Amino acid sequence: MYKLMTMESGLKYIEITNDSACGKIAIQGAHLFHFARNGEEPILWLSETSDMEHGKHIRGGVPICWPSFGMSNPELPQHGFARNRMWDLVNIIEVDVGTTQVIMELNDSKKSRREWEYKFNLQITITISDELKMELKTTNLDTKTFKFTQALHTYFNISEISNISISGLENKPFLETLTNSNQVQNGEVLFNSEVDSVYQEVDSEIVLKDKNRDIKINNEGSSSVVVWNPWIEKGKRMSGMCDEAYKEFVCIESANAFDDAKFLEPMESHTLKVTIS
Ligand code: TA6
């Protein structure tokens, strides 16, 4: 079943319930801000103090960072413009009693071409089932080649930051952005201070290990993964997040960032896909 809902603030979203899971997707940003298997704790984290209104980005869920990750294109806002735009709903498909697919797209407009000159089609397919799948397809509709970077900036809900570890990134090179140094991951990723790292050459399953559950993350069309937790001081400065919120989430972002930036010729497409189970 699905319903189009409107919050008091006017923010519109699609609520999906089926025999496997529940999901909520804002039309602004095609932003999935809730996903939980039936009877289980949510897999995605959503800040209790997040802005939930037009023009402001949601703190939690899966922001779509596109066509630039971070400040990689200084002419665009941080993480690009897609997360703050109104997307078009293309289709909702009830595949079976436990699987619902939502397809949304964003096309270039006069406004987007003022910020980023290219013609494009960006389509996301979100599959709500006992696993969560997101496929983000970029098509170059322009006559010139374009370069882009992107991320599905997933906020995972965790029991407590000191309880978690991340496997699958062992021995991978990464850019530690806090000191701007190139390093190699030694063992699993653990958290006892701020982390903001861009891993490269990632080619295997990533597992977020928590006290009572493991979450598996499988990426396709991507070899870069960003791991982020703001910790105490940065957490206090972040919008839409309370002082203690850093304990409740970790971001593991399926990306095409830095050396993994993509170039598309006219009419070429690229798909970034993540399966979370
Ligand atoms: O992906 C990590 C990161 O780029 C951090 O540096 C961090 O500040 C963050 O994303 C959140 O960015 P936002 O623009 O959503 O506040």
Boltz pocket constraint, residues with backbone or C-beta under 6 A from the ligand:
constraints:
  - pocket:
      binder: B
      contacts: [[A, 70], [A, 78], [A, 79], [A, 153], [A, 196], [A, 226], [A, 228], [A, 238], [A, 251], [A, 253]]
      max_distance: 6.0
